[in-house]
Amino acid sequence: MRFILCIPVLFLFIYLNGQVNTENPDLKKHALYLAQKYIIADGHVDLPYRLKISNFRLEKEYLGIPYQTNTGDFDFVRAKKGGLDAPFMSIYIPSKLQIEGGARELADSLINMVEYIAKNQPQYFAIARNPKDIIKAKKAGKIALPMGMENGAPVENDLSLISYFKNRGISYITLTHAKDNKICDSSYDTTRTWNGLSPYGYRTLDEMQKNGIMVDISHVSDSTFYQTIRHVKVPVIASHSSCRKFTPGFERNMSDDMIRMMKINGGVIMVNFGSSFLDGTIDPYNDSLRTVYQSLMVEKGIIEDSDEGKIFKESFQKQYPKVYSDLDKVADHIDHIVSLAGVEQVGFGSDYDGVGDSLPKGLKDVSDYPNLIYVLLKRGYSDKDIEKMCGGNLFRVWNKVLKNAK
């Protein structure tokens, strides 16, 4: 019975979310042109950690994948096709290392990996420590590799490590990740260890500003966000966050009031492309499909790993496929930020290689940025608006942070 009831829900979902596709060849051609003309900076690409946990030998892990591969979401060939110039390589630190130890060591090893890629494929990649490096790399036909540290755990209890990581090429630090750490509380953690920033967290912010490292407020709790905004003297970034309006109750995304505060601060919100960040109905619906599938397996007495189980799974997934968000929903988030704060507060923070197979239709890898630009052009955004979203807004924040440090 539950399975039967699920079918009209699926049709309703497709009906409500389906878009009539009216192509404009001239506008599409212009979108491709703009993707190559303007610098596209992406606030968050999880390539380093994906390579780290892959089963490739060291040489292949460092060299073989980034140029061209059929796995993952990023490589040089697809990036050039999509016009991507500056993907921020995420130096991702799992929250468990805050307790187990090894956060600093992992950060160093991932930075080493990015440096190794650039050093051994200099015709394709270049390390970038500032906007000027990115401009230089684009002119040379290379992909710039700036770095951002996702989770401030490697800073440990030693503020001198902030200047150390700055010297190693880290340009932003996401204050925490999935759990509260020594700096602040996480949006995913209900413990609320500090009710925002810790005393050490305030000192960390001061040291980051002193060293010209951008403050990233993705992943932090609401109280952490407001305390950070009130404390800093520079614009901040949300390297990969979207709008809570479309995902009620999901604190990881930004509320309307927070978006307005970003306008006052002068920061930039780099929209996350993951389907669960874009549409609050996606995960519950896919979860319901899994529940129905598992119930039917039990009802029919089918063992999942058996030949019969494999046939049934393939048939079920073909008839009732998993649903994803789409390009229009990404544009809806951008529209919403613009309506509250202005076009100067928008950027792209895809979370490629970090959100698995949940990427929306039309934005499945780094070759697809022209598709998003096309939709934005169709919605009436000007070339100048597109330039700001692609990288101009981030560069404005980044340069202000660097200037403040001087």
C-alpha positions in Angstrom: 0.0 0.0 0.0 2.8 2.4 0.9 4.4 1.7 -2.5 1.2 2.5 -4.4 0.7 5.7 -2.5 4.2 6.7 -3.4 3.5 6.7 -7.2 1.3 9.8 -7.4 3.7 11.6 -5.1 6.4 11.0 -7.7 4.2 12.3 -10.5 3.3 15.3 -8.4 7.0 16.0 -7.7 7.9 15.8 -11.4 4.9 18.0 -12.3 5.7 20.7 -9.8 9.4 20.7 -10.6 9.4 20.1 -14.3 10.4 23.0 -16.5 9.4 23.7 -20.1 12.6 23.8 -22.0 12.7 26.6 -24.5 16.2 26.9 -26.0 17.7 30.1 -27.2 20.7 29.2 -29.4 22.1 32.7 -29.5 21.9 33.1 -25.7 23.4 29.7 -25.2 26.4 30.7 -27.4 26.8 33.9 -25.4 26.8 31.9 -22.2 29.6 29.7 -23.5 31.5 32.9 -24.5 31.1 34.5 -21.1 32.2 31.3 -19.3 35.5 31.5 -21.2 35.9 35.3 -21.0 35.3 35.9 -17.3 37.2 34.3 -14.5 35.1 31.6 -12.8 36.2 31.0 -9.2 34.5 28.2 -7.3 34.7 28.4 -3.5 34.8 24.7 -2.8 36.0 21.7 -4.7 36.9 18.6 -2.6 39.4 17.0 -5.0 42.3 16.6 -2.6 40.5 14.5 -0.1 38.9 12.4 -2.8 42.3 11.6 -4.1 43.6 11.0 -0.6 41.0 8.2 0.0 41.2 6.7 -3.4 43.0 3.4 -4.0 45.4 4.7 -6.6 49.2 4.4 -6.1 50.8 7.7 -5.0 52.0 8.7 -8.5 48.6 8.1 -10.0 46.8 9.8 -7.1 48.9 13.0 -7.6 49.3 13.0 -11.4 46.9 10.8 -13.3 43.5 12.1 -12.1 43.6 15.9 -12.2 44.3 16.1 -16.0 41.5 13.9 -17.3 39.5 11.1 -15.7 36.1 9.5 -15.9 35.7 9.6 -12.1 34.8 12.4 -9.8 33.6 15.9 -10.8 36.9 17.7 -11.6 39.8 17.5 -14.0 41.7 19.9 -16.2 39.9 18.9 -19.4 36.4 19.4 -18.0 37.4 22.5 -16.2 38.7 24.2 -19.3 35.5 23.1 -21.2 33.4 24.7 -18.5 35.5 27.9 -18.2 36.5 27.2 -14.6 39.7 29.1 -13.8 40.1 28.9 -10.0 38.6 26.0 -8.0 39.4 26.4 -4.4 41.0 23.1 -3.4 39.4 22.1 -0.1 41.9 21.0 2.5 39.2 19.1 4.3 39.8 17.9 7.9 37.2 15.3 9.2 35.8 16.3 12.6 37.0 13.1 14.2 40.6 14.2 14.0 39.8 17.0 16.5 39.6 14.2 19.1 41.9 11.5 17.7 44.6 14.0 16.6 46.3 14.2 13.3 44.4 17.3 11.9 47.6 19.3 11.3 49.3 16.3 9.7 46.4 15.7 7.3 46.3 19.4 6.4 50.0 19.4 5.5 49.7 16.2 3.4 46.7 17.6 1.4 48.6 20.9 0.8 51.6 18.8 -0.3 49.3 17.0 -2.7 48.0 20.2 -4.3 51.6 21.6 -4.6 52.7 18.3 -6.1 50.0 18.4 -8.8 51.0 22.0 -9.7 54.7 21.3 -9.6 54.6 18.2 -11.8 52.0 19.4 -14.3 53.0 23.1 -14.6 51.6 23.3 -18.1 48.1 22.7 -16.6 48.1 24.0 -13.0 49.5 26.7 -10.9 49.2 27.4 -7.1 47.4 30.7 -6.4 47.7 32.7 -3.2 45.8 35.8 -4.4 43.6 37.1 -7.2 46.7 38.3 -9.2 48.0 34.7 -9.3 44.6 33.6 -10.7 44.6 36.3 -13.4 48.2 35.3 -14.4 47.3 31.6 -14.6 44.2 32.3 -16.8 46.3 34.3 -19.2 48.7 31.4 -19.4 45.9 29.0 -20.1 46.3 27.2 -16.8 43.9 26.3 -14.0 44.8 28.2 -10.8 44.7 26.2 -7.5 44.0 28.4 -4.5 43.4 26.5 -1.3 40.9 26.8 1.6 41.0 24.8 4.8 37.7 23.2 5.6 37.7 23.0 9.4 40.0 25.1 11.6 41.0 22.1 13.7 44.6 22.1 12.4 45.2 25.4 14.1 45.0 23.4 17.3 46.0 25.5 20.4 48.7 27.5 18.6 47.8 30.7 16.9 51.2 30.8 15.2 49.9 28.0 13.0 47.6 30.5 11.3 50.6 32.3 9.8 52.2 28.9 9.1 49.2 27.8 7.0 49.0 31.2 5.4 52.6 30.7 4.2 51.6 27.3 3.0 49.0 28.8 0.7 45.8 28.7 2.7 43.6 31.6 1.7 40.5 30.9 3.8 39.6 28.9 6.8 36.2 27.4 7.4 35.9 27.8 11.2 34.6 24.4 11.8 32.9 21.4 10.1 30.4 18.8 11.4 31.2 19.1 15.1 32.0 21.9 17.6 35.7 22.5 17.8 38.0 24.7 19.8 37.1 27.7 17.7 33.3 27.6 17.6 30.0 25.6 17.3 28.9 23.8 14.2 25.5 24.0 12.6 25.4 20.2 12.5 26.2 19.8 16.2 23.4 20.3 18.8 25.9 20.3 21.8 26.4 24.1 21.5 29.7 23.8 23.4 30.4 27.6 23.3 27.0 29.0 22.3 28.9 30.5 19.3 32.6 31.4 19.3 35.0 30.3 22.1 37.4 32.8 23.7 40.1 31.1 21.6 37.8 31.6 18.5 37.8 35.3 18.9 41.6 35.3 19.0 41.6 33.1 16.0 39.5 35.6 14.0 41.9 38.4 15.0 44.9 36.3 13.8 43.2 35.4 10.5 42.6 39.0 9.8 46.1 39.9 10.7 47.4 37.4 8.3 45.0 38.1 5.4 43.1 34.8 5.6 39.5 35.0 4.6 36.9 34.0 7.3 34.6 31.3 6.0 31.3 30.9 7.9 29.9 27.9 6.0 29.2 25.1 8.5 29.0 27.3 11.6 26.0 27.6 13.9 23.8 30.7 13.7 25.2 32.1 16.9 28.7 31.7 15.6 27.8 33.5 12.4 26.3 36.5 14.2 29.2 36.8 16.7 31.7 36.5 13.9 30.0 39.2 11.8 29.9 41.6 14.8 33.6 41.0 15.6 35.4 41.1 12.2 36.5 44.2 10.4 36.6 42.6 7.0 34.0 41.0 4.7 33.5 37.2 5.2 32.6 34.4 2.8 30.3 31.5 2.9 32.4 29.2 0.6 29.6 26.7 -0.1 26.2 27.5 1.4 22.8 28.1 0.0 19.5 29.7 1.2 17.5 28.2 4.1 14.3 29.5 2.6 14.2 26.5 0.3 15.4 24.0 3.0 13.4 24.9 6.2 15.1 23.8 9.3 18.5 23.1 7.7 20.8 25.3 9.7 23.7 24.6 7.4 22.1 27.0 4.9 21.7 30.7 5.5 18.5 32.4 6.8 17.1 35.5 5.2 18.4 37.6 8.1 21.9 36.2 7.7 21.8 37.0 4.0 20.9 40.6 4.8 23.7 40.7 7.3 26.1 39.6 4.6 25.0 42.6 2.6 26.0 44.9 5.5 29.2 43.0 6.0 30.1 43.2 2.3 30.7 39.4 2.1 29.8 36.9 -0.5 27.6 33.8 -0.4 28.9 31.1 -2.8 25.9 28.9 -3.6 26.3 25.2 -3.0 25.1 22.9 -5.9 24.2 19.8 -3.8 20.5 18.8 -4.3 19.9 18.6 -0.5 21.2 22.2 -0.2 18.8 23.4 -2.9 15.5 21.7 -2.2 14.2 20.5 1.2 11.9 18.0 -0.5 14.7 16.0 -2.2 16.1 14.0 0.7 12.7 13.1 2.3 11.4 11.9 -1.1 14.5 9.8 -1.9 14.4 8.4 1.7 10.8 7.3 1.1 11.8 5.5 -2.1 14.5 3.6 -0.1 11.9 2.7 2.6 9.5 1.4 0.0 12.3 -0.5 -1.8 13.4 -2.2 1.5 9.9 -3.0 2.5 9.2 -4.7 -0.8 12.4 -6.7 -0.5 11.3 -8.0 2.8 7.7 -8.6 1.6 8.9 -10.6 -1.4 11.6 -12.4 0.6 14.4 -11.2 -1.8 18.0 -11.2 -0.6 19.6 -8.0 -1.8 23.0 -9.5 -2.8 21.4 -12.4 -4.7 21.0 -12.4 -8.5 17.2 -12.0 -8.0 17.9 -9.0 -5.7 20.2 -7.3 -8.2 17.5 -7.7 -10.9 14.8 -6.4 -8.7 17.0 -3.4 -7.6 17.8 -2.5 -11.2 14.1 -2.7 -12.2 13.0 -0.6 -9.2 15.5 2.1 -9.8 14.6 2.2 -13.5 10.9 2.6 -12.8 11.3 4.9 -9.8 14.6 6.8 -10.2 16.2 8.9 -7.5 15.3 12.5 -8.0 17.7 15.5 -8.1 17.4 19.2 -8.1 18.1 21.2 -11.3 19.6 24.4 -12.7 16.5 26.4 -12.2 16.6 25.7 -8.5 20.2 26.9 -8.3 19.1 30.1 -10.1 16.2 30.4 -7.6 18.8 30.6 -4.7 20.7 33.2 -6.6 17.6 35.2 -7.3 16.7 35.0 -3.6 20.1 36.3 -2.4 19.9 39.1 -5.0 16.4 40.1 -3.8 17.7 40.4 -0.2 21.2 41.6 -0.6 22.1 42.4 -4.2 24.1 40.7 -6.9 27.3 41.8 -5.2 26.7 39.1 -2.6 26.6 36.1 -4.9 29.3 33.6 -5.9 29.6 29.9 -6.9 30.6 27.3 -4.3 29.7 24.0 -6.0 31.0 21.4 -3.5 32.1 19.3 -6.4 33.7 16.0 -5.4 32.1 16.6 -1.9 28.4 15.9 -2.3 28.5 12.5 -4.1 25.8 11.9 -6.7 23.4 14.6 -5.4 24.4 17.2 -7.9 21.5 18.8 -9.9 20.6 18.1 -13.4 22.7 20.3 -15.7 25.5 20.8 -13.2 26.9 17.3 -12.9 30.6 18.3 -13.1 33.0 21.3 -13.7 32.2 21.4 -17.5 28.7 22.6 -16.8 29.1 26.2 -15.6 27.9 27.6 -19.0 24.6 25.9 -18.3 24.1 27.9 -15.2 25.2 31.1 -16.9 22.7 30.4 -19.7 19.9 30.1 -17.2 20.9 33.3 -15.4 21.1 35.2 -18.7 17.6 33.9 -19.5 16.4 35.4 -16.2 17.7 38.8 -17.2 21.0 39.1 -15.5 23.5 41.3 -17.4 27.0 40.4 -18.5 28.3 42.6 -15.7 26.2 40.7 -13.2 27.5 37.4 -14.5 31.1 38.6 -14.2 30.5 39.6 -10.5 29.0 36.2 -9.7 31.7 34.2 -11.5 34.6 35.7 -9.6 34.4 39.5 -9.2 32.6 39.4 -5.9 35.0 37.0 -4.4 38.0 39.0 -5.7 36.5 42.1 -4.1 36.3 40.4 -0.7 39.7 38.7 -1.0 41.5 41.9 -2.0 39.9 43.7 1.0 41.1 41.0 3.4 44.6 41.2 1.9 44.7 45.0 2.1 43.5 44.9 5.7 46.3 42.6 6.6 48.9 45.0 5.2 
